[in-house]
Amino acid sequence: MTPSADLDTTGDGKQPNCTEWCSARHAADPACWGADEHKVLLSVEKSYPDAEVGAYAYRQTPAHREVVYLHVYRPDDNDFRDLDASVHLTADEARGLAEHLIAVVDEIGGKQ
C-alpha cells in the first residue's frame, strides 16, 4: 500500500510537507494548526461566560497559504443564537488589525 499525502508518513504525526509551526496530529485531515491557542475570554459578555475570541496559525492544505485564523465564539442556550464565526487574515491584515486594536485601546485610555 502506498502512503497517502494526507497521512502521517514521518512517524511523528506530521506530514512531510507540514509547516514548521504545525502541531496537528494528521490522519486524513491535511490542515496545519499552530501549537499555541491565543484566546481572550470576553468579560463584557456576562450573559455568555464562555464567549471568546481566538487567533491561530492555520493552513488548510499544502496548496493553501498560511493565514491567521480569527475565531469568535459565543454560545447560547438557544442554538439558533450561538455565534461561531471565523475569518482568515493574511499576516499583513492581522498586523493591521492588531495596530488598529491598539489604537482603539489607546483612544479609550486602556481602561478596563
C-alpha positions as CSV (number, residue, x, y, z in Angstrom):
1,M,0.0,0.0,0.0
2,T,1.4,3.4,-1.0
3,P,1.1,6.1,1.8
4,S,-1.3,8.9,1.0
5,A,0.0,12.5,1.1
6,D,-2.7,13.2,3.7
7,L,-1.4,10.6,6.1
8,D,1.5,10.7,8.6
9,T,4.5,9.3,6.7
10,T,7.1,10.7,9.0
11,G,6.2,8.8,12.2
12,D,5.8,11.9,14.3
13,G,2.2,12.8,13.2
14,K,3.4,15.4,10.7
15,Q,3.1,15.2,7.0
16,P,6.3,15.5,5.0
17,N,5.0,18.9,3.7
18,C,3.8,20.4,7.1
19,T,4.7,23.9,8.1
20,E,7.5,24.3,10.7
21,W,4.9,25.5,13.2
22,C,2.4,22.7,12.7
23,S,1.2,20.9,15.8
24,A,-1.6,18.9,14.3
25,R,-1.7,15.1,14.5
26,H,-2.7,14.3,10.9
27,A,-4.9,11.4,10.0
28,A,-6.9,12.2,6.9
29,D,-7.0,16.0,7.6
30,P,-4.2,17.8,5.9
31,A,-4.7,21.1,7.8
32,C,-1.8,22.5,9.9
33,W,-2.6,24.3,13.1
34,G,-0.2,26.3,15.3
35,A,0.7,25.0,18.7
36,D,-0.5,28.0,20.7
37,E,-4.0,29.0,21.3
38,H,-4.3,32.7,21.7
39,K,-7.7,33.2,23.3
40,V,-9.3,36.1,25.2
41,L,-12.4,35.5,27.2
42,L,-14.9,38.3,26.7
43,S,-15.7,39.5,30.2
44,V,-18.2,42.2,29.0
45,E,-20.4,39.4,27.6
46,K,-21.7,38.5,31.1
47,S,-24.7,36.5,29.8
48,Y,-22.2,34.3,27.8
49,P,-19.5,33.2,30.2
50,D,-17.8,31.1,27.6
51,A,-17.6,33.8,24.9
52,E,-14.1,34.2,23.5
53,V,-12.0,35.5,20.6
54,G,-9.1,33.4,19.5
55,A,-6.3,33.6,16.9
56,Y,-4.4,30.6,15.5
57,A,-1.8,30.0,12.9
58,Y,-3.5,27.9,10.2
59,R,-3.0,26.4,6.7
60,Q,-5.9,24.4,5.2
61,T,-3.8,22.3,2.9
62,P,-0.3,22.4,1.4
63,A,-1.8,24.2,-1.7
64,H,-3.2,27.0,0.5
65,R,-1.4,30.0,2.0
66,E,-0.6,30.3,5.7
67,V,-3.1,32.6,7.5
68,V,-4.2,33.8,10.8
69,Y,-7.5,32.1,11.7
70,L,-9.5,34.5,13.8
71,H,-12.4,32.8,15.6
72,V,-15.3,34.4,17.6
73,Y,-17.3,32.1,19.7
74,R,-20.3,32.9,21.9
75,P,-22.5,30.0,22.9
76,D,-26.2,30.5,23.9
77,D,-28.8,28.2,25.5
78,N,-30.7,28.8,22.2
79,D,-28.7,27.1,19.5
80,F,-30.1,29.5,16.9
81,R,-28.4,32.4,18.7
82,D,-24.9,30.8,19.0
83,L,-22.2,32.9,17.4
84,D,-19.5,30.8,16.0
85,A,-17.7,32.6,13.2
86,S,-14.2,32.8,11.7
87,V,-12.2,34.7,9.1
88,H,-8.8,34.1,7.6
89,L,-6.4,37.0,7.6
90,T,-3.1,37.4,5.8
91,A,-0.1,38.2,8.1
92,D,-0.3,41.8,6.9
93,E,-4.0,42.0,7.6
94,A,-3.6,40.6,11.0
95,R,-0.8,43.0,11.8
96,G,-3.0,45.9,10.6
97,L,-5.9,44.7,12.8
98,A,-3.6,44.5,15.8
99,E,-2.4,48.0,15.2
100,H,-6.0,49.3,14.9
101,L,-7.0,47.4,18.1
102,I,-4.0,49.0,20.0
103,A,-5.0,52.5,18.6
104,V,-8.6,52.0,19.9
105,V,-7.3,50.8,23.3
106,D,-5.1,54.0,23.5
107,E,-8.1,56.1,22.5
108,I,-10.2,54.8,25.4
109,G,-7.3,55.2,27.8
110,G,-6.6,51.5,28.2
111,K,-9.2,51.3,31.0
112,Q,-11.0,48.1,31.7
